[in-house]
Amino acid sequence: MEDVQEEAACPEPAQRYCVQRPIYNQELLQGQLHRRQRTPQTLGQKIAQSCRISPKKAKSRLYSFLPILKWLRHYPVKQYLLGDLISGISTGIMQLPQGLAYALLAAVPPVFGLYSSFYPVFLYTFFGTSRHISIGTFAVVSMMIGGVAVREVPDEMTSLDSNSTNATDVLEFYNDRDTRRVQVAVALAFLSGLIQLCLGFLQFGFLAIYLTEPLVRGFTTAAAVHVFVSQLKYLLGIKTSRFSGPLSVVNTLVAVFSKIATTNIATLIVGLTCIGLLLTGKEINRWIKKKRKKLTVPIPVEIIVVIIGTGVSAGMNLNESYKVDIVGNIPQGLLPPAVPEIRLIPKIFGDALAIAIVGFSMAVSMAKIFALKHGYTIDGNQELIALGICNSVGSFFQTFPVTCSMSRSLVQESTGGKTQIAGTLSAVMVLLVIVAIGYLFEPLPQTVLAAIVMVNLKGMLKQFRDVMRFWRTSKIELAIWVVAFLSSLFLGLDYGLLTAVTFAMVTVIYRTQSPEYRILGQIPNTDIYCDVEEYEEVKEYPGIKIFQANTSLYFANSDSYTRALKKKTGVDPVALLTARRKAWKRHAKEIKAANEQRKQAVLKLMSSSTNDVEASVKHEIASDDLPVNGKFADSSVHDMSPDEHEHFVEPTTNIHSLILDFTPVNFVDSVGAKTLKSIINEYKEVGVFVCIASCNGPVMNELTRLNFFDKSITRELLFHSIHDAVLACQMKAGSAAQADSD
């Protein structure tokens, strides 16, 4: 049994403890412990258990699927209602102009942005787990939708497919091109929603971890550039085609600047004026928030600009008098439900997958920020399900894919929003506009919407500062950011995202393939071991090397592990064996040359001696053991004279033990196990004892399954800690030294 003695507080800053126990290797430790008996469940048993539903389990699953049932019954009306009311109104006021503006990004008529700002928001209230994010239209996702819509329905395509019947009747207000683009956007919503639902039910919420912060920020920065460039033609009033796919940014810039002479001055003046008003209003809001620490009700600068722009446009008749493009027809009321165009699915599956993943990553990242700030948890899988329902169900009511908006979410949270009641109230405001006063926004100039979009990109464009931050903190994260930005900028958002994710995965492999290797030493009079190159006080034990790699051992890094081990320890068993063979061969040649000299001397002696002497000398020569087939008899090598021993020095190493610290190792594959076995056997040939310290249970089980252990490599080589291994190596070396002396 382990004898632990705790000493009283001593004058030193830290308290001491003294432990007296045996030196434990895994064989001895496992022999003293009693393992719990666990019967692994079969696949059938697991399925049966999951299908067995008790009333308590059914209630838990219902609350998990409909989180509103859990928090609504405990809703504190007095504490939360006023904050949710103010937040809902503020967010709704912001939702209106953004819905109209982001519809232009999605290449669909503005009213469909309002539809997408109503149905999904209302649905998320029931199924979402975040209390603060604002679901609806978002610039990045809208830009991705617009790219697909323009690719499938180019500007020059005007005829409607005769096979399209699902939504033709409900889109009678629009031309054939807009109708087809709406069908593409709706099909994207339906398919991306189904993908999110499938991923959610299959518990794939962990996928968000592969979209790291540098990747997402680089991607969204490139998307912001895409969006900004796409709005130039609306700001300038230039008629150009819309481009999608690789180099779309370059093509758009070329098209805009090639027609820069046709700029509509009235459109430009209105747009620049709106940009100035928006920037001024947002700076005032920021200043007030900074002074008051909490902005109760922000100035609704966007809706103010929309109202002013609409009034000026209607009063001055900008559309007819100055050829300023306006929003145009906004049908009053909601459209009846219609089935999405299923036939489009094969063409847009890849795009829908990218939109589904990007939308989920945006929502879950913002949800985690607010959850951490306000002390509650979110469920990534349920977020996937909630977004899937918002998109798939919403698609039957002519919505395009939605996700969380960063700017609206910040407004919803900062103005006192406590629950998704605020989101529901914002959806009600959008509904009032759709069914009652939507037609009032028909004279709104498109350049005003472009100004709103451009100003809202300010936060994402500030992410260019990340380059300096990542340069100081992590070059690998900087590389991920740069690759995500450049690939998304020039290859398009879909291919750019795929390239960025692939590169991020490659960096993970690179980090595990090229980890940090170090030699550990002991802090004197402790059982603590640290890097000898980092601390001056750390000392190595004579004859013992402790090697650590901060990664697992598998096929990708097994070669580098072996190379680093030889370099750090200064012992290369293969090179040492080769040096020994060369030394023996060199010494054998010296003996052979000496024997030749003796033979020549004897022959000279034979020519002048008697027959008896000749016979005696011949007998002596025959008895010499000369080299045969590269091998030397004992008399020529091993039974050397004292002088020969004195002149022959065999290459050796001053290391007798090598300890492999497996503390950071989480798994070992078959290649890693073979590499480990090869290391043990190679060092054994040159007289170096190799053992493993701090190997956890799962890794030991993997080694057992991989047939790592045999008669020569047993569990006695695995020690509970580095200190156990050090003491065992010292005892083994002491026993060997005593045996040699005897």
N, C-alpha and C positions, 0 to 999 in steps of 0.2 A: 504493500500500500504506500501511497505517496505521503510523505511527511512534510508538512508545510509549517514553517515557523515565521510569524510576523514580528518584527522588532518594533520597539517604541520609536516615537519620533526622534530623529537625531538632529544635530545642529545644521545639517545640510538642508538645502531647499526642498529636496524630494525625500519621501519616506523610502525605507528599504524593505526588501523581502528576501528571505533565504529559503531555498527549496532543496530538499534532499530526496532524491529518487533514483531508481535505476536508470541506466542508459537504455533508452527504448529504441529498438528498431521495430518495424511494422509487424514482424513475426511475433516478437515478444509482447508487444502491446495488444495485438489482436487476440493473443492467447489469454490475456488477463481480462478481456472484456467479453460480455455476453451480448451478442448481436440480436436485435429484435427480429422475430420471425415475421416476414412480410410475404404474403401470397399475391403475386402480381395478377391483376385482373386481365382477363382475355378481352378481345375486341367485342365479342358478343355481350359480355358482362357490362362493359362500359356503355354500349348502346342501350342495353336494357335499363341500366341505372339512369341514363339521361332521359329515357322515355317514361320512367316511373315518376309521376307527378303527384305530390301531396298537396293539400290545400295551402299550406304555408309556401311551398315551392311555386305553386301557381300564382299566388299573390305577389311573390317576389318577382317573378317573370313579368307579370302584368305591370308592376310599378317600373320595372326596368325598361319595358317597351313604351310605356306612356308615363314619362317622368312627371307630367303635370298632375297626375293623380296623387303623387307623393307630396308635392310642395303646395298645391293649391288649397288643400284642406287645412293647412297650417298657415295660410297667408295672413300676416298681421296687417289688417286694413289700415289702422291708424298710423302705423309706422311707415308702410310701404306705398300706399295708394297715391299720395300727393307726389312723391318722387317719381313713381311710374307714370303718372299723368303728365307731369312737366317733361319728363324724358321722352315719352311717346310723341307728344306734340312737336318737340324740338327735332326728334329723329324723323318724324313724318314730313316736316317742312323741308328737311334736307333730302329725304327720299324722293320727293317729287321731281326736282330738277335733275338729280342724278339718274333717275329712271329714264327720263326723256333723253338725257345726254348719252348715256351708255347704250341706249338702243341704236344710236347712230354708229357707235363702235361695232355693234353686232350686225350692222348692215341691214337692219329691219326698221320699219316705221316706228316713230317714237312711242306710240300708244302701247306697243308690246313691251316696252320698258316699264310702263305703269302696271300692266298685267303681271309682269315678273316681280314687281315690288309689292304685290298684294297677296296672291295665292301662296307662294312659298313662305312668306313671313308668317302668315296665319297658321300654316301647317307646322312650322318649326316650333311654335309655342307649345304644341301638344307632344312633340317627339324629341325635342332637343334637350340636352343636359346642361348647356351653358345658360346662365341667367342674363348675360350682358351683351353678347355679340348681336349684331344687326345683320340679318340675312336679307339678301336681295341682289341687285345688280352690282357688278364689280368690274373695274376697268380692264384688268388683266384677262379675266375669263371672257368678257365681252369682246375683247380684241381677238382672242382665239376663235370665238364663234364667228366673228366677221370674216376671218381668214378662210374658214371652211366654207361659209356661205358664198363668198366671192369666188372661191375656187370651183365650187359646184355650179354656181350660177353667175357666170361672168357678166360684165356690164353690157356686152353686145348681145347677150341672150335675152330675148323678149317674149318668146312664145311659150305658152303653158303646156305641159305634157298632158295629153288627153287622158292618160291613165290616172291622173291625179284627181281624185274625187272627194277625199276625206274632208279637206278644209276649203275647197274652192268656194262653196256657197258663203261661208262665214268671212271670207276675205274679199268680198266683192268690191270693197272700196278702193282696192289697190291694183296697180298694173301687174302684168304677169310676172315680171322679174321680181318685184317685191314679194309677191305671193309665194313664189318658189323659194326665195331666201327665207321667208318665214317658215316654210315647211322644213327646210334644212335645219334651222335653229331649233324648231320644236322637236324634230327627230333627234337632234343632239341631246336635248334635255331628257327625252324619254330614255335613250340608250345610256347616257351617263348616269341617270338615276338608277337604272337597272344594275349597272356595274357597281355602283356604290352600295346598293341593297345586297347584292351577292357578296361583296367583300365584307360588309357588316355582319351578315348572318354567318359567314365563314370565319369570323373573328380575325379579320385581317387589318384591324385598326393599328397594328404595330407598323404598318407600311409608312406611316408618317415619319418614323425615325430615320428613314433613308433619305428624306428630303431635309438635309441639314440646313442650319441657318445660313451659312455662306452660299449654298446652292440656291435657296429660296430668294435670298436678297439679290444675288446676281441675276437670277431669272426675272424677278419682278422689276429690277432696274432696266434690263433690256426691254421688258414689256412696256415700261413707262416710255422709253424712247420710241418704241413702235407706235404707241398711242399718240404721243406728242406729234410725231411726223404725220400720222394719219389725219390729224385735225388741222394741219396747215391749210389744206385746200378749203375747208369751211371758214377758217379765219380770214383767208385772203379772197374768198369768193371765186375761186378758180375751178373750172370744170376739167377734171382729170379722171381717168379710170382708177379703180381701186385694185391694188396688187396684193397677192398672197404668195406664200411659199418662200423658198430661199431667195435672199437678196431683195425682198419686198421693200425694205426700208430704202435701199439704194435706188430702186426703180421709182419709188414714190417721190423721193427727193429730186431725181432727174426730171420726172414729169412735172413737178411743181415749178422748179426753176426754169424749165423750158417754156412755161407759160406765165412766168412772173409778170410779163408786160400786160397781161389781161386782168390783173388784179382789180377787183371792184373796190374802189376807194371808200364808198359808203359802208360796205361790209367790213372792211378793215378798221375803219374808225369806230364802228359799233363794237367790234370784237375787242380792240385794244382798250376802249373805255371800260368795258365790262371786266377785263382782266385787271385794270387798275382799281376798280371798285372792289372786286373780290379780294385782291391782295391787301388792300387797305382795311377792309372789314375783318379779315382773318387776323391781321396784325393787331387790330383793336381788341378782338376777342382774346388773343394770346396775352396781351398786356393786362387786360382786366383779370384774366385767370391768374396771372402771375402775382398781381397785387392782392387779390382776394383769396388766393390759394385754391378756391373752388368756384368755377363758373356756373352759377345757378341756371341761368337761361342765356345761352349765347345769342348774339345778334344773328338772326337768320339771313345772313348776307346773300346766300344763293337764291333763296326765294324772292328776296327784295330785288335782286338783279333781274330775275326772270319776269317779275311783275313790271318793273320799269322798262325792260326791253320789249315786252309785249305791248305795253301802253304806247311807247314811242313808235313802234312798228305800225300799230294800228292807226295812231293819230297822223303819222306822216306818210302812211301808205307806202312803206319802204319797198314792198315787194314789186309793186307796179311802177312806182316812180323812179326807183334806184336799182331795180333788178336784184334786190337782196333776197336770197333764198330763205324761206320760212319753213316752219314745221309742217304746215298744211293740215289736211283733214285728220281730225281726231274723233272717231265715232263715239257716240254717247252710249253708255251702258256696257255690260259685259257680253262677251261672245259666248254662244252655246258651246258645250264640250264637243270635241271632235277627236277621232283616233289619229295619232301621228302617222306619218308616212313610213310604214314598216319597210317598204322596198328600198329605202335609202340606207338602211342599216349596214349592209356590206361595204358601202363606200366610205362610211364615216366612223367605222368601229375604232380605228386607231386614234382618231381625233377625240372621240367620246371618252376613250380610256384616259388620254392625257388630261382632258378637261375634268374628268371625275377625280383624278389624283390631285391635280392642282387645286381644285375647289376644296377638296377635303383638307389638304395641307394648310391652306389659308385659314379655314374655319377652325381647325383644331389648334393651330398655333396661337391664334388670338384667344380662343377659349381657355387655353392653358394659362395664358398671361393673366386674364381676369380671375380665373379660379384660384390661382396662387395668391393674388392680391387680396381676395375677399374670403379666403379660407374655405373653399369647397372643392369637390372633385368633379371631374368630367369623365365620361366613358367614351373612349375613342371609337369603339365598335358601335355604340348607340349613336354617336355623331354621324358615322357613315350611314346608318339606317335612316336617321332623320333627314340628312341631305338627299339620300336616295328617294325618300318619299316626297320631299319638296320638289325635286326635279321630275320624277316619273309621273306623279299625280298631277303636278302643275302643267306638264306637257299637254294633257288633255284639254287644258284651258288656254292654250296658245302662249305659254311662257317659254323663255329660253333658259339655259343653265344658269344657276345662281350660286352664290357662296357668301361668305362673310365680307363685309366692307370694313376696312380698317378705320377710315375716317368716321363713318356713321357709328361704328361700335364705340369709338372713343367718345363721341357726343352722347350716345345713349348711356354710357357709364358715368361720364363726368357730370351730367345734368341730374343725377340722382336716381337713375334707373336701378331697380333692385331685382326685378324678375322679367320674364318675357311678356308680362302684361303690357310693358312699355312697347314691345314689338307689335303686339296686337293693336294697340292704339294707333301706332304709326301706319299699320295696314288699313285701319278704318279711315284715316285721313286720305290715303291714296284712293280708297274705294269711293269716297265722296267726290273726289275729282273725276274719277272715271264715269260715275253715273250721273253727275250733276253739272260740273263746271269745266269739264275737259275741253269743250269747244272754245273756251275763252283763250286757251293757249295756242290756238291755230296760227295767229299772226307772229308768234315768237320766232325771231331770226335764228337760223341754225348756227350762226357765228356766236351767239350768246351761249348756246350749249357747248360749242367748241371751247369757249373761254372757261366755262365751268370745268370741263374735263381737264384742260391744261393746268389750271390752278390747283386742282385736286391731285395732280401728279407731283406737286412740289415735294411732298414727303418722300415719295419713292425716288425722285431724282436726287435727293440729298444722300441717298445710299451710296453715291460715288465716294463719299468719305470713308466708306468701309475699306477702300484700297489701302489707305494709310494705317488704319487700325489693324487690319489683318497682316500688313507688312511688319508691324511691330510685334504682333502676338504669335502668328503661325503662318509660315510660308505655304504650307500645304492647304490651309483654308483659303489663303489668298489665291492659290492656283485654282481651287474649286470655284471661287467667286468669278475669276477672270474667264475660265472656260465656260461657266454657265452664262455669263454675260455675252461673250463674243459669239458662242454657238447659237444662243437664242436670238441675238441681234441679226446675224447674217444667214443662219439656216432656217429661221422661222421659229415660232414658239414651240411647236410640236416636236420637230427634230432637235431643237435646242435643248428641250427638257430631257429627251432621251439621251442625248450626248452628255449632258451634265450629270445625270444619274449614273450613267456608265462610268464616267470619269471619277465620280465620287466613290463608286464601288472599287475602282482600280486603286484609289488612294488607300482604301481600307486594306486591300491585299498588300500594297506596298508597305504600309506601316507594320503589318504582321510579318512580312517577308524581310524587312530590314529594321528590326527592333534595336534597342540599346542593349549592349552587353557590358557587364561589369564584373570585376573581381571584388569580393567582399572580404572584410577583415573584422576583427573583434574590437569593440570598445573595451579597453582594459577593465578587468574585474566585473564584467557583465556577460550576459548571454545575448547581447545585442550585436548584430552584424550589419555593417554599412559599407558603402563604396569606399575603397581605399584611396581612390583618386580625388575624392571630394572632401574628406576630413583628415586633418593632420594627425589627430589622436588615434585613428583606427590603425591597428597593426595586424599583419598577417601572421599566422602560425608557421613556424619553420617546417618546410616539407609538405605543407598542405595548401592547396588552392581551392577556393570556393567560388564557383562560377554561376552567374545568374543572367538569364535573358528575360526581359519583361514582356514575354509573349508565350503563346502556346507553341507546341512542337508538331508541325505537320508538313505535308509535302512541299509547300511553297517556301519554307524557310529552313528545311533540314540541312541543306548544303551550307547555307550561310551560318547556321548554328555550329556546324562542325568546324568551319574555317575560323570563326570567331573564338571558339574554344581553344584551338591550337595557338592562335595568335595571342590571346589574353594570358593563357597559362605559360606560354613559352615552350611547350612540349608538343612536338609533332611526332607521334609514335611511328608513323610510316617513315619519316625522314630519319628518325633515330635508328630504326632497324636497318635502313639503307646505309647509314653511316657506319653502323657496326659491321655489316657485311663487307663494306669497302675496307674497313680497318683490318678485318681478318684476312681478306684477300691480299692487302698490301703487306701485311706481316708474313703471310704465307710465301709471297714472292721473295721477301727478304730471307726467309729460312731456306727457300729453294736455291737462291743465289749463294747462300753460305754453304749449302750442301754441295753445290757444283764446285765451289772453290776447294772444299775438302776433297771432293772426288778427284779434281785435277792434281791436287797435292799428293794424293795416294797413288795415282797413276805414275807420277814421276818417281815416287818412292818405289813402286813395283818394278820399274825398269832397272833399278840398281840393287835390288834386294834378292835374297835367296828365294827358292821356291816355297819354303815353309812360311817365310814372311809374306810372300805373295798370296798364299792361300789364306793366311790369317786376315790379311787386309780385305781380300774379297769377301770373306765371311762377314767382316765388319760393315762393309758397304751394303751388302744384301740385307743386313738387319735394320738399316735406316728406313724409316717410314716416310717415303716421299709422297707428294700429292698425287692422288689418283682421282680423275673425273671431278676435279674441283673440291674434293674432300681431303682432309688431312687426318692422318692417324694421330693418336694421342701423343706419340713421342715427338712429333714435329711441331705441334701447336700447344696442346694442353700440358704435356710433360716437358715444358720448356725449362731451361736452366734458370737459375736465379737472375743471371744477367739479362736473359731474354725477357723474363717477366718484368724486370725493371725498366726495360726500354719500350715495352708494349703497353699502351693506355687505351682501354676500351671506352668509346663514347657512352656517357651515362647522363642521368638527370638527377638533380638534387631534390626532386619532388617524389614523395612516396605515396601521396593520397590526393585524390581529386573528388570534391563534393559538388554535385549538381543541385543547385537550389531550385526546386520546382514550385516555390510559393506562387509565382505569377502564372503558372501553367494551368489552363482550364480544360484542355483536351489534348489528346495525342492520337494521330491516325496511324495506319499501318506503316506508312513510310517513316513517320517519326519514331515508331517503335523499333523498326529495323535499324534506323540511324543510331538510336540509343544503345541497342545491343552491340552494334559495330564499335561504338565508342568504348564500351566497357571491355570488349575483347581485345581491341587494339592496344589500349593502355595497359591491359593485363600482360601482354606480351613483352612490354618494356619495363615491367615491375612496378606499375602504378596502380594502386587500388582505387577503383571508382565506386562511389555510392551516391544515393539520391536522398535529398532531405526535403521535408515538408511537402510530400506528395499527397494531395487530397484524395478522398474516397472515390469519387467518380473517375478520376484519372487512373487510380489503381485498378478499378473494375475494367476500364478500357484496356489497360495493359494485359490484364488476365484474359480478356476476350481475344486479344490479338496474339495470344500464345507467346508473350514476352518472357515469361518465367520458365526456366528449365533447371536441369541439375546444377549447372554452373552459375546461373543467375537466379537467385532466390529472393524471397521477400526480406531476407536478412540484410540485403543491400539497401533497403528503404528505411530511413530513419524518421522519427517523429518530428524532429527539428534540426536546425543546423548545428546547434550546440551538442545534441546527441551524436550527430555524425562526427563532429570534431573530436569529441572524447573517445569515440570508438576508433577513429583513425589513429589517435595518439597511442591508445592501448595496443593496437595491432602493430604499429611501427615499433613500439617498445619491445613487444614480444619477439618480433623478427630480429631486432638488434641483439637481444639477449641470446637467441638461438644461434646467430652467427658467431657471437663471442665464444659460445660453448663449443 
